[in-house]
């Protein structure tokens, strides 16, 4: 699947990513409406990763301009008390948004957004939480296809129809699931395998180098470093990498040089795109990659 992916992501200030063909918005930081304008009307589902203000404050205007009966659907980590409070406030402040659906999500939930697409939610370790609580989420967009089983590939159409009539469709076919896009939200790098086989991976890289681990921990919530992300991606199967959420302490040149350094150090062979501090990037995957 090909996507028109646009976004803005600068640590502490704002993060959002819009996948136009799917009507999906991941996070809703400030500026999402002023950047998307009428395109924001295409958004049907909003998936918020966590309750930090730079990931959700754009919801107010987005919802005020786009709410109608049953839409948008706003999904959020189930154990974040901020979201029920936001729902109550917005419905009092802007009564016309009463049609918006606010839906809590637990780690492990699977949300069907159309017949062939699912959103899989899973907890990350950005926000400290008690066991069993869901306060910060990452998401995968999974395409579901039905495929004829290999052992029946040589049969004629009539023979396949006969088998279906006798034994059912499930006997001759199987479901194939492919991760077409993954979104990390804010998270430290931990379990590599959860991103394996992602056609597109959008991952945060707040800090550039591993030695900034002390600064990362001092911030409170846990983040990733660019070096860790590049090392991880070198050891799994990812088709395209989109990096964002860089700290504004870095210049665009520093970030480009660091990406190029780690790209060669870890011998990556895939295109790497960047959403640099202060930049809104429309149609990210049609821009020139920073590497690859």
Buried (B, 14 or more C-beta within 10 A) or exposed (E): BEBBBBBBBBBBBBBBBBBBEBBBBBBBBBBBBEBBEEBBBBBBBBBBBBBBEBBBBBBBBBBBBBBEEEBBBBBBBBBBEBBEEBBEEBBEEBEEBEEBBBBBBBBEBEBEBEEEBBBBBBBBBBBEBEEEBBBBBBBBBBBBEEEEEEEEEEBEEEEBEEBBEEEEEEEBBEEEEEBBBBBBBBBBBEEEEBBBEBBBBBBBBBBBBEEBBEBBEEBEBBBBBBBBBBBBBBEBEBBBBBBBBBBEBBEEEEBBBBBEBBBEEBEBEBBBBBBBBEBBBBEBBEEEBBBE
